[in-house]
Amino acid sequence: MKDNYYYATGRRKRSVARVYLMPGTGKIEVNQKEVLDHFRRDTLKMIIEQPLAVTESLGKYDIKAYVAGGGLTGQAGALLLGIARALVKADEDQRSVLRRNGFLTRDPRMVERKKYGRPGARKRFQFSKR
């Protein structure tokens, strides 16, 4: 990897994304695969490209990302945050646009833990009066 890149980390649920943003032609590589080879859904690709579309920098940067943990949706959310943070490092003027669209806010929601004596976090076993 070259020296002229911007690095940022994104997280969502149990997923962590390490994003390297460098000037280029708009190629996005996730875990050394094409975007659609890793995520397999157009909607997730759209989610990932949102910060680039809002800042009008879709063909300006190449992105190399490494995602781990969680499922595909969590990984896409982590990648979105990582890309947005890297864009801010690349150009500080983009911060207000990304902030306005909510791309710089980490989603704090996590899975609630399972409680003892119950089948899930909130679900209860069927009640029987007799």
RAPE-V519680 format. One record per residue. N is the residue number from 1. PSI is psi as a letter, one per 40 degrees, with the letter a starting at -180 (* if undefined). BURIAL is + if it has 24 or more other C-alpha atoms within 12 Angstrom, else -. D_LAST is the distance of its C-alpha to the last C-alpha in Angstrom with 2 decimals. Layout:
# RAPE-V519680
n=N psi=PSI burial=BURIAL d_last=D_LAST
n=N psi=PSI burial=BURIAL d_last=D_LAST
This chain:
# RAPE-V519680
n=1 psi=i burial=- d_last=68.43
n=2 psi=i burial=- d_last=71.13
n=3 psi=d burial=- d_last=71.64
n=4 psi=g burial=- d_last=71.37
n=5 psi=i burial=- d_last=67.62
n=6 psi=h burial=+ d_last=64.93
n=7 psi=h burial=+ d_last=61.78
n=8 psi=i burial=+ d_last=58.40
n=9 psi=h burial=+ d_last=54.79
n=10 psi=i burial=+ d_last=51.75
n=11 psi=i burial=+ d_last=48.05
n=12 psi=h burial=+ d_last=44.85
n=13 psi=b burial=+ d_last=41.33
n=14 psi=e burial=+ d_last=42.10
n=15 psi=i burial=+ d_last=45.43
n=16 psi=h burial=+ d_last=48.89
n=17 psi=h burial=+ d_last=52.05
n=18 psi=h burial=+ d_last=55.58
n=19 psi=h burial=+ d_last=58.01
n=20 psi=h burial=+ d_last=61.79
n=21 psi=h burial=+ d_last=63.63
n=22 psi=i burial=+ d_last=67.28
n=23 psi=h burial=+ d_last=69.86
n=24 psi=a burial=- d_last=69.98
n=25 psi=e burial=- d_last=69.32
n=26 psi=e burial=- d_last=65.59
n=27 psi=h burial=+ d_last=64.22
n=28 psi=h burial=+ d_last=60.65
n=29 psi=h burial=+ d_last=59.66
n=30 psi=h burial=+ d_last=56.19
n=31 psi=f burial=- d_last=55.89
n=32 psi=f burial=- d_last=59.30
n=33 psi=i burial=- d_last=58.15
n=34 psi=i burial=- d_last=58.68
n=35 psi=d burial=+ d_last=56.03
n=36 psi=d burial=- d_last=54.67
n=37 psi=d burial=- d_last=54.73
n=38 psi=d burial=+ d_last=52.33
n=39 psi=d burial=+ d_last=50.11
n=40 psi=e burial=- d_last=50.39
n=41 psi=h burial=- d_last=49.49
n=42 psi=d burial=- d_last=51.95
n=43 psi=d burial=- d_last=49.55
n=44 psi=d burial=+ d_last=49.38
n=45 psi=d burial=+ d_last=53.18
n=46 psi=d burial=- d_last=53.44
n=47 psi=d burial=+ d_last=51.25
n=48 psi=d burial=+ d_last=53.52
n=49 psi=e burial=+ d_last=56.69
n=50 psi=d burial=+ d_last=55.70
n=51 psi=d burial=+ d_last=57.49
n=52 psi=d burial=+ d_last=60.57
n=53 psi=d burial=+ d_last=60.61
n=54 psi=d burial=+ d_last=60.27
n=55 psi=e burial=+ d_last=63.12
n=56 psi=f burial=- d_last=65.20
n=57 psi=f burial=+ d_last=65.67
n=58 psi=d burial=+ d_last=64.19
n=59 psi=e burial=- d_last=67.25
n=60 psi=d burial=- d_last=68.56
n=61 psi=i burial=+ d_last=66.42
n=62 psi=i burial=+ d_last=65.30
n=63 psi=h burial=+ d_last=61.90
n=64 psi=h burial=+ d_last=60.87
n=65 psi=i burial=+ d_last=57.27
n=66 psi=h burial=+ d_last=55.11
n=67 psi=i burial=+ d_last=51.34
n=68 psi=i burial=+ d_last=48.71
n=69 psi=i burial=- d_last=44.95
n=70 psi=a burial=- d_last=42.16
n=71 psi=a burial=- d_last=42.17
n=72 psi=d burial=+ d_last=44.83
n=73 psi=d burial=+ d_last=43.83
n=74 psi=d burial=+ d_last=43.74
n=75 psi=d burial=+ d_last=47.06
n=76 psi=d burial=+ d_last=48.60
n=77 psi=d burial=+ d_last=47.57
n=78 psi=d burial=+ d_last=49.01
n=79 psi=d burial=+ d_last=52.17
n=80 psi=d burial=+ d_last=52.53
n=81 psi=d burial=+ d_last=52.47
n=82 psi=d burial=+ d_last=54.87
n=83 psi=d burial=+ d_last=57.30
n=84 psi=d burial=+ d_last=57.27
n=85 psi=d burial=+ d_last=58.02
n=86 psi=d burial=+ d_last=60.78
n=87 psi=d burial=+ d_last=62.30
n=88 psi=d burial=+ d_last=62.51
n=89 psi=d burial=- d_last=64.32
n=90 psi=d burial=+ d_last=66.66
n=91 psi=h burial=- d_last=67.43
n=92 psi=d burial=- d_last=66.36
n=93 psi=e burial=- d_last=67.12
n=94 psi=e burial=+ d_last=64.07
n=95 psi=d burial=+ d_last=61.66
n=96 psi=d burial=- d_last=61.43
n=97 psi=d burial=- d_last=60.74
n=98 psi=d burial=+ d_last=58.03
n=99 psi=d burial=- d_last=56.48
n=100 psi=d burial=- d_last=56.50
n=101 psi=e burial=- d_last=54.57
n=102 psi=e burial=- d_last=52.02
n=103 psi=e burial=+ d_last=53.05
n=104 psi=e burial=+ d_last=53.79
n=105 psi=h burial=- d_last=50.37
n=106 psi=h burial=+ d_last=48.03
n=107 psi=h burial=- d_last=44.51
n=108 psi=e burial=- d_last=42.40
n=109 psi=h burial=- d_last=39.00
n=110 psi=i burial=- d_last=37.39
n=111 psi=h burial=- d_last=34.10
n=112 psi=i burial=- d_last=31.42
n=113 psi=i burial=- d_last=30.28
n=114 psi=h burial=- d_last=26.96
n=115 psi=i burial=- d_last=24.84
n=116 psi=i burial=- d_last=23.19
n=117 psi=e burial=- d_last=19.44
n=118 psi=i burial=- d_last=19.62
n=119 psi=d burial=- d_last=20.87
n=120 psi=a burial=- d_last=23.74
n=121 psi=d burial=- d_last=25.49
n=122 psi=d burial=- d_last=23.13
n=123 psi=i burial=- d_last=20.53
n=124 psi=i burial=- d_last=16.98
n=125 psi=i burial=- d_last=14.46
n=126 psi=h burial=- d_last=11.90
n=127 psi=h burial=- d_last=9.19
n=128 psi=h burial=- d_last=5.53
n=129 psi=d burial=- d_last=3.82
n=130 psi=* burial=- d_last=0.00
